[in-house]
Amino acid sequence: MTAARLRELHVAGEPLLLPNVWDADSARLVEAAGFPVVATSSFAVAKVLGYEDGEDAPAGEMFAAAARIARAVSVPVTVDVEGGYGLEAGELAARLADAGAVGCNYEDTDHVSGGVRPVEAQAELVAGLREAAGDTLVINARVDVFLGASDERAVLDDAILRAKAYLEAGADCVYPILVKSPEVLGEFVKAVAPGAVNAAPMPSGPDLSALAALGVARISLGTGLWKSVRADLRAKLTGLTAGKLPY
């Protein structure tokens, strides 16, 4: 499936729902359930491979995992490449294409020096990736200024500035990750319109229907499914130590 198909599924108010996966088997389950796209979770993939999130896992292992996932399904696959693993734009585009991905999640956190990259630097990276990949890649540019923010409104202007810069540089969608306030998210969506916005449902924030009503075009579950499955496995293992079969 092509990037064009993935791109056209981003519709404001009728968002593309992505239950993020971590291996080929979970990807097959997502496709079998009828979801039109498979997305990876870098956090979950890294954990399954034995590493921590935040580019602790070697890029080669992450792309190998992505390739296994893409080979397992017939729907478009979008891969979370974190901050790009320090790869030059041409190589990053090539590695994604080789893995069979037609989309990527590309964040502005700098995992080498820490913190968030300057907006101009990240916009250049997005532009470089767009130039290298052409229209064969759907770029979801993650905006990380809300991570750990005690006052979401205090960073809203910065988030909007970044989102507009990334969209102008060639991103197809922007992702202000972990926004909890529906009011702040609503203002963000309106400010960057007609640009597509990705959001995540959280226990303390808007649910699926509320996110749709706010006009987002894409909803990612992120680590949600993986954490739920892992918690269930832990509970079953605990029961097994007490002599209770888990099935």
Summary of the structure (lengths in Angstrom):
residues: 247
radius of gyration: 17.7
end to end distance: 37.5
largest distance: 58.9
contacts: 830
relative contact order: 0.14
helix: 48%
strand: 14%
